[in-house]
Amino acid sequence: MNIRKTISFLAAVLMLTACGKTEEAVPVNASVTETAATTAETTAATTVTTTATTTETTTVTTEPPAKWETVSFTAVGDNLIHSSIYKQAARRSAEGGYDFEFAYENAADLIEPADIAMINQETLICNDQFEPSTYPCFNSPVALGDHMIDLGFDVFTIANNHTLDKGTKGLNACLDYWDSRENVTVAGAYRNIEDKNNIRLNEVNGVTFSYLSYTESLNGLSLPADSELVIGDVNDREAVLNDVRAADEISDVCVVALHWGVENSDVISDYQRDYAKQLAEAGADIIIGNHPHVLRDIEMIQREDGSEALCAYSLGNFISAQSVGQNLIGGVLQFNVSAYVSETEETTEQPVFEDVKLIPIVTHYDYNYSDVRIYKLSDYTPELADAHGVKAYSIFSYDYILDVLKMNISEEFLVLP
């Protein structure tokens, strides 16, 4: 901002005798709103005429400076809670509830430090209105969700193929659970269309994030015609793109979670690449894919304006008790995203990504799915791999883990021990 400051200083002193009188001039930093009248003091010996100094002042308003702010972001895959996981949590609880700490403690230090940590909660949490249940229709105890929050997750996506596992009653109970928890952001299933149109936002370090979540399948189930509930639908592409455009308008960084692809396949289809490109052009900055239960690659999508969007096509499982070796190899995606923040101007600056990396994790269990727990690959050993309970059903070894990772994740993103 340019500031003009004008100072007028007029003084005339007439000395008529050797003992004349001098008036003090007005200080240059004084505020004078009117020009003082010229006063004349006349004596037999002296006449003095003084014109007061007039100073024009301008009030300066300092605008908040525009600046780049950085947020650390962590995302993981499907939190898939089979019966062996919640039953072991029940056995470990001394108070008759559920203690999930053992299952997750080895990966806790990957989650807590992040400014934002996001997870796909694959199984419903029906506010303890139903008994816990496993495949094919899942329900997890409230203690599971509470532990995820305690670990540091603050964004939960819940649009997936199990969203209707307990019907509308179960979904309403699940929404009741999430509504009762503070400081969490939940996207993917909504009370009604007005609720869906209320795009979920949170703000970190002055940067506003928006969250959208969609699923490709509901395992053949559907909402009753008279239900007001809404579940994000990947298949309605034009509606999804319109949602992204709306979210982009009200946020600095738009995050889209997609539950899509063929289960147990690590092949990224042309359909997915095309869809991800359209999402990026519409305004999606971060695209997180899940559902196949295996890792798929990460891509920086180039927009037509030269900016980039980050797309992870599948992060695999965060935890599960599945019986295929590849299902037990997942990843924790970590990166920093910087956004140009200004309170006084609109900007065309796009978010910038740095330090994008995938930290491999392994879900381990012993004989007959006992003691299910996560390990960072950096803490895992060939001896543990050789003792993995999945070897009763599937190929598995430490070298197999490395081969899967190198085959599916680009070297520039993959962090190996």
C-alpha positions as CSV (number, residue, x, y, z in Angstrom):
1,M,0.0,0.0,0.0
2,N,1.4,3.5,-0.9
3,I,1.1,6.1,1.8
4,R,1.3,9.8,1.1
5,K,2.3,12.1,3.8
6,T,2.3,15.9,3.1
7,I,3.8,18.3,5.5
8,S,3.4,22.1,5.0
9,F,5.6,24.3,7.0
10,L,5.3,28.0,6.7
11,A,7.0,30.4,9.1
12,A,7.7,34.1,8.8
13,V,9.5,36.0,11.5
14,L,10.0,39.7,11.2
15,M,12.6,41.2,13.5
16,L,12.0,44.9,14.0
17,T,14.2,45.5,17.0
18,A,17.0,43.7,18.8
19,C,14.7,42.4,21.6
20,G,12.0,40.8,19.3
21,K,9.8,37.9,20.4
22,T,9.8,34.4,18.6
23,E,6.7,31.9,18.6
24,E,7.4,28.2,18.6
25,A,6.5,26.4,15.3
26,V,4.0,23.5,15.5
27,P,5.9,20.1,15.7
28,V,6.0,18.3,12.3
29,N,4.4,15.1,13.8
30,A,1.4,16.9,15.3
31,S,-2.0,16.5,13.8
32,V,-3.7,19.7,12.8
33,T,-7.0,19.7,11.1
34,E,-7.5,23.3,10.6
35,T,-5.1,26.0,9.5
36,A,-4.7,28.3,12.4
37,A,-5.5,31.9,11.8
38,T,-2.6,34.2,11.4
39,T,-2.2,36.1,14.6
40,A,-0.5,39.4,14.9
41,E,1.0,40.6,18.1
42,T,1.9,44.2,18.0
43,T,3.8,46.1,20.6
44,A,5.4,49.5,20.5
45,A,8.7,47.7,19.8
46,T,7.8,44.4,18.1
47,T,5.3,43.0,15.6
48,V,5.3,39.2,15.2
49,T,3.2,37.3,12.6
50,T,3.0,33.5,12.9
51,T,1.3,31.0,10.6
52,A,0.7,27.5,12.2
53,T,2.0,24.4,10.4
54,T,-0.7,22.3,8.8
55,T,0.0,18.5,8.7
56,E,-2.2,16.1,6.7
57,T,-2.2,12.6,8.2
58,T,-3.4,9.3,6.7
59,T,-4.6,6.3,8.7
60,V,-2.8,3.2,7.6
61,T,-4.6,-0.1,7.6
62,T,-2.2,-3.1,7.4
63,E,-3.6,-6.0,5.4
64,P,-2.8,-9.5,6.5
65,P,0.0,-10.8,4.2
66,A,-0.7,-13.6,1.9
67,K,1.6,-16.6,2.6
68,W,2.2,-20.3,2.0
69,E,1.2,-22.6,4.8
70,T,2.2,-26.2,5.1
71,V,0.2,-29.2,6.5
72,S,1.5,-32.7,7.1
73,F,-1.0,-35.3,5.9
74,T,-1.1,-39.1,6.5
75,A,-3.6,-41.5,4.8
76,V,-4.0,-45.3,5.3
77,G,-6.2,-47.9,3.7
78,D,-9.1,-50.1,4.8
79,N,-9.6,-50.7,8.5
80,L,-11.1,-54.2,8.0
81,I,-12.1,-55.7,11.3
82,H,-12.7,-59.4,11.2
83,S,-13.9,-61.4,14.2
84,S,-10.4,-62.5,15.2
85,I,-9.4,-58.8,15.7
86,Y,-12.4,-57.8,17.9
87,K,-12.4,-61.1,19.7
88,Q,-8.7,-60.8,20.7
89,A,-9.5,-57.2,21.8
90,A,-12.2,-58.6,24.0
91,R,-9.8,-61.1,25.6
92,R,-7.3,-58.4,26.2
93,S,-9.7,-56.1,28.0
94,A,-9.6,-56.3,31.8
95,E,-12.9,-54.5,32.1
96,G,-15.1,-56.6,30.0
97,G,-14.9,-54.3,26.9
98,Y,-12.4,-54.2,24.1
99,D,-8.7,-53.3,24.1
100,F,-7.4,-52.7,20.5
101,E,-4.0,-51.3,21.5
102,F,-2.1,-54.5,20.8
103,A,-3.3,-54.6,17.2
104,Y,-2.2,-51.1,16.3
105,E,0.6,-50.0,18.7
106,N,3.5,-50.8,16.4
107,A,2.2,-48.3,13.8
108,A,1.0,-45.6,16.2
109,D,4.0,-43.4,15.7
110,L,3.2,-43.1,12.0
111,I,-0.2,-41.6,12.7
112,E,-0.1,-39.3,15.7
113,P,2.5,-36.7,14.4
114,A,0.4,-35.8,11.3
115,D,-1.6,-32.6,11.2
116,I,-4.3,-34.6,9.4
117,A,-4.6,-38.4,9.5
118,M,-7.2,-40.0,7.3
119,I,-8.6,-43.6,7.3
120,N,-11.2,-45.6,5.5
121,Q,-13.3,-47.2,8.2
122,E,-14.4,-50.2,6.2
123,T,-16.6,-51.7,8.9
124,L,-19.7,-50.0,10.4
125,I,-19.6,-48.9,14.0
126,C,-23.3,-49.1,14.9
127,N,-23.1,-47.4,18.3
128,D,-23.2,-50.8,20.0
129,Q,-26.9,-51.2,18.9
130,F,-25.8,-54.5,17.2
131,E,-23.4,-57.2,18.4
132,P,-20.1,-57.1,16.7
133,S,-20.1,-59.2,13.5
134,T,-17.7,-60.3,10.8
135,Y,-17.7,-61.1,7.1
136,P,-19.9,-60.8,5.1
137,C,-21.9,-58.2,7.1
138,F,-19.6,-56.3,9.4
139,N,-20.2,-54.3,12.6
140,S,-17.5,-53.2,15.0
141,P,-17.8,-52.1,18.6
142,V,-17.7,-48.4,19.6
143,A,-14.3,-49.1,21.3
144,L,-12.8,-49.6,17.9
145,G,-13.7,-46.2,16.7
146,D,-12.7,-44.6,19.9
147,H,-9.3,-46.2,19.6
148,M,-8.8,-45.0,16.1
149,I,-9.5,-41.4,17.3
150,D,-7.1,-42.0,20.2
151,L,-4.4,-43.1,17.7
152,G,-4.7,-39.7,16.0
153,F,-7.1,-40.2,13.1
154,D,-9.3,-37.2,12.6
155,V,-10.8,-37.9,9.1
156,F,-12.9,-41.0,8.5
157,T,-14.4,-42.0,5.1
158,I,-17.3,-44.4,5.4
159,A,-18.6,-44.8,1.8
160,N,-17.7,-48.4,0.9
161,N,-19.2,-51.7,-0.1
162,H,-20.1,-52.5,3.5
163,T,-22.0,-49.2,4.3
164,L,-25.4,-51.0,4.2
165,D,-24.3,-54.2,6.0
166,K,-26.8,-53.5,8.8
167,G,-29.5,-51.8,6.7
168,T,-30.7,-48.3,7.3
169,K,-31.0,-48.8,11.0
170,G,-27.4,-49.7,11.2
171,L,-26.3,-46.8,9.1
172,N,-28.3,-44.4,11.2
173,A,-26.8,-45.8,14.3
174,C,-23.3,-45.4,12.7
175,L,-24.0,-41.8,11.9
176,D,-25.2,-41.3,15.5
177,Y,-21.9,-42.7,16.8
178,W,-19.8,-40.3,14.6
179,D,-22.0,-37.3,15.4
180,S,-21.3,-37.9,19.1
181,R,-17.5,-37.7,18.7
182,E,-15.9,-34.3,18.7
183,N,-13.1,-33.1,16.5
184,V,-13.6,-35.7,13.8
185,T,-14.6,-35.2,10.2
186,V,-16.7,-38.0,8.6
187,A,-17.6,-38.2,4.9
188,G,-19.4,-40.6,2.6
189,A,-22.8,-41.3,4.2
190,Y,-25.3,-38.6,5.1
191,R,-28.7,-38.1,6.8
192,N,-30.3,-36.6,3.7
193,I,-29.4,-34.6,0.6
194,E,-29.1,-31.3,2.5
195,D,-26.6,-33.1,4.8
196,K,-24.7,-34.3,1.8
197,N,-24.5,-30.9,0.2
198,N,-23.0,-29.6,3.5
199,I,-19.5,-30.4,2.3
200,R,-17.3,-31.5,5.2
201,L,-14.5,-29.1,6.0
202,N,-11.7,-28.7,8.5
203,E,-9.0,-26.1,8.9
204,V,-5.4,-26.7,9.8
205,N,-2.7,-24.0,9.9
206,G,-5.0,-21.6,8.2
207,V,-5.5,-24.1,5.3
208,T,-9.1,-25.2,4.6
209,F,-9.6,-28.8,3.5
210,S,-12.7,-30.3,2.0
211,Y,-13.6,-34.0,2.0
212,L,-15.7,-36.1,-0.4
213,S,-16.2,-39.9,-0.2
214,Y,-17.8,-42.3,-2.7
215,T,-18.2,-46.0,-3.3
216,E,-18.5,-48.1,-6.5
217,S,-20.5,-50.9,-4.8
218,L,-22.8,-51.7,-1.9
219,N,-22.5,-55.5,-2.4
220,G,-25.8,-55.6,-4.2
221,L,-27.7,-53.7,-1.5
222,S,-29.5,-50.4,-2.0
223,L,-31.3,-47.8,0.1
224,P,-35.1,-48.1,0.3
225,A,-36.9,-45.8,-2.1
226,D,-38.5,-43.9,0.9
227,S,-35.2,-43.4,2.8
228,E,-33.6,-40.0,3.0
229,L,-30.2,-41.4,3.6
230,V,-27.5,-40.7,1.0
231,I,-24.4,-42.6,0.2
232,G,-21.7,-41.2,-2.1
233,D,-21.9,-43.0,-5.4
234,V,-18.7,-43.3,-7.6
235,N,-20.9,-44.4,-10.6
236,D,-22.7,-41.0,-11.0
237,R,-19.6,-39.3,-12.4
238,E,-21.2,-36.0,-13.4
239,A,-22.6,-35.6,-9.9
240,V,-19.2,-36.4,-8.4
241,L,-17.5,-33.9,-10.6
242,N,-20.0,-31.3,-9.6
243,D,-19.4,-32.0,-6.0
244,V,-15.7,-31.6,-6.5
245,R,-16.2,-28.3,-8.2
246,A,-18.3,-27.1,-5.3
247,A,-15.8,-28.3,-2.8
248,D,-12.9,-26.6,-4.7
249,E,-14.8,-23.3,-4.5
250,I,-14.9,-23.4,-0.7
251,S,-11.5,-24.9,0.2
252,D,-7.8,-24.6,-0.4
253,V,-7.3,-28.3,-0.7
254,C,-10.0,-30.8,-1.9
255,V,-9.7,-34.4,-0.8
256,V,-11.6,-37.2,-2.6
257,A,-11.8,-40.8,-1.3
258,L,-12.9,-43.4,-3.8
259,H,-13.8,-47.0,-2.9
260,W,-13.3,-48.6,-6.3
261,G,-11.6,-51.2,-8.5
262,V,-11.5,-55.0,-8.6
263,E,-10.7,-56.7,-5.3
264,N,-7.4,-58.5,-5.1
265,S,-6.2,-56.9,-8.3
266,D,-3.2,-54.6,-8.3
267,V,-3.9,-53.5,-11.9
268,I,-4.9,-49.8,-12.4
269,S,-7.5,-49.7,-15.2
270,D,-7.8,-47.1,-17.9
271,Y,-11.2,-46.2,-16.5
272,Q,-9.6,-45.2,-13.2
273,R,-6.8,-43.2,-14.7
274,D,-9.3,-41.3,-16.9
275,Y,-11.6,-40.7,-13.9
276,A,-8.7,-39.5,-11.7
277,K,-7.6,-37.1,-14.4
278,Q,-11.2,-35.6,-14.7
279,L,-11.4,-35.3,-10.9
280,A,-8.0,-33.4,-10.8
281,E,-9.2,-31.0,-13.6
282,A,-12.4,-30.4,-11.7
283,G,-10.5,-29.4,-8.6
284,A,-9.5,-32.5,-6.6
285,D,-6.1,-32.1,-5.1
286,I,-5.7,-35.4,-3.2
287,I,-7.4,-38.6,-4.4
288,I,-7.2,-41.6,-2.1
289,G,-8.3,-44.9,-3.5
290,N,-9.2,-48.1,-1.6
291,H,-11.2,-51.3,-1.8
292,P,-9.0,-53.8,-3.7
293,H,-7.3,-54.8,-0.4
294,V,-3.9,-54.6,-2.2
295,L,-1.5,-51.8,-3.0
296,R,-1.7,-49.9,-6.2
297,D,0.7,-47.2,-7.4
298,I,0.8,-43.5,-6.6
299,E,0.7,-40.9,-9.4
300,M,1.2,-37.1,-9.6
301,I,-1.4,-36.1,-12.1
302,Q,-0.5,-33.2,-14.3
303,R,-3.3,-30.7,-14.8
304,E,-3.6,-28.6,-18.0
305,D,-2.5,-25.5,-16.1
306,G,0.7,-27.2,-15.1
307,S,-0.2,-27.9,-11.5
308,E,-0.3,-31.4,-9.9
309,A,-2.8,-33.5,-8.0
310,L,-1.8,-36.5,-5.9
311,C,-3.5,-39.8,-6.6
312,A,-3.0,-43.0,-4.6
313,Y,-5.0,-45.6,-6.5
314,S,-5.1,-48.0,-3.5
315,L,-3.4,-48.1,-0.1
316,G,-4.4,-51.7,0.6
317,N,-5.5,-52.7,4.1
318,F,-4.4,-50.9,7.2
319,I,-5.3,-54.1,9.2
320,S,-7.3,-57.2,8.4
321,A,-7.3,-61.0,9.0
322,Q,-7.6,-62.0,5.3
323,S,-6.0,-65.2,4.0
324,V,-4.2,-64.0,0.9
325,G,-0.6,-62.9,1.4
326,Q,-0.9,-59.8,-0.8
327,N,-3.8,-58.5,1.3
328,L,-1.5,-58.3,4.3
329,I,0.9,-55.8,2.7
330,G,-0.3,-52.2,3.0
331,G,1.0,-48.7,3.1
332,V,0.9,-45.5,5.0
333,L,1.0,-42.5,2.7
334,Q,2.7,-39.4,4.0
335,F,3.3,-36.0,2.5
336,N,3.3,-32.3,3.0
337,V,0.9,-30.1,1.2
338,S,1.4,-26.3,1.0
339,A,-1.4,-23.9,0.1
340,Y,-1.3,-20.1,-0.6
341,V,-3.5,-18.5,2.0
342,S,-4.8,-14.9,1.9
343,E,-7.7,-13.3,3.7
344,T,-7.9,-10.4,1.3
345,E,-7.6,-11.8,-2.2
346,E,-8.6,-14.6,-4.4
347,T,-5.8,-16.7,-5.8
348,T,-5.2,-19.1,-8.7
349,E,-2.3,-20.7,-6.9
350,Q,-2.7,-24.5,-6.6
351,P,-1.5,-26.6,-3.7
352,V,2.1,-27.9,-3.9
353,F,3.2,-31.4,-2.6
354,E,6.5,-32.3,-1.1
355,D,8.0,-35.4,0.5
356,V,5.5,-37.8,-0.9
357,K,6.3,-41.3,0.4
358,L,4.7,-44.7,1.1
359,I,5.8,-46.4,4.3
360,P,5.1,-50.1,3.9
361,I,3.3,-52.0,6.7
362,V,2.6,-55.7,7.2
363,T,-0.4,-57.2,9.1
364,H,0.9,-60.2,10.9
365,Y,-0.9,-63.0,12.7
366,D,0.1,-66.3,14.3
367,Y,-1.5,-69.7,13.9
368,N,-5.2,-69.7,13.2
369,Y,-5.5,-65.9,12.9
370,S,-4.3,-65.3,16.5
371,D,-2.7,-62.1,17.8
372,V,-3.3,-60.0,14.7
373,R,-1.1,-56.9,14.7
374,I,0.5,-54.4,12.4
375,Y,4.3,-54.0,11.9
376,K,6.2,-51.3,10.0
377,L,8.3,-53.1,7.4
378,S,11.3,-51.5,8.9
379,D,10.5,-53.4,12.1
380,Y,9.5,-56.7,10.4
381,T,12.0,-59.6,9.9
382,P,12.4,-62.6,7.7
383,E,11.8,-64.8,10.8
384,L,8.4,-63.2,11.5
385,A,7.5,-63.6,7.8
386,D,8.4,-67.3,7.9
387,A,6.2,-67.8,11.0
388,H,3.2,-65.9,9.6
389,G,-0.1,-67.8,10.0
390,V,-1.1,-66.9,6.4
391,K,1.5,-69.4,5.1
392,A,-1.2,-72.1,5.8
393,Y,-3.3,-70.6,3.0
394,S,-1.0,-68.5,0.8
395,I,2.5,-67.8,-0.5
396,F,4.3,-65.5,1.9
397,S,7.9,-64.5,2.8
398,Y,10.0,-61.5,3.4
399,D,11.2,-61.5,-0.2
400,Y,7.7,-61.9,-1.4
401,I,6.8,-58.7,0.5
402,L,9.7,-56.8,-1.2
403,D,8.7,-58.2,-4.6
404,V,5.1,-57.0,-4.2
405,L,6.2,-53.5,-3.1
406,K,8.7,-53.1,-5.9
407,M,6.2,-54.3,-8.5
408,N,3.4,-52.0,-7.5
409,I,4.9,-48.8,-6.1
410,S,7.1,-46.4,-8.0
411,E,10.6,-46.2,-6.7
412,E,10.3,-42.4,-6.2
413,F,7.6,-42.9,-3.5
414,L,8.6,-46.3,-1.9
415,V,10.5,-46.2,1.4
416,L,12.3,-49.6,2.0
417,P,14.4,-50.5,5.1
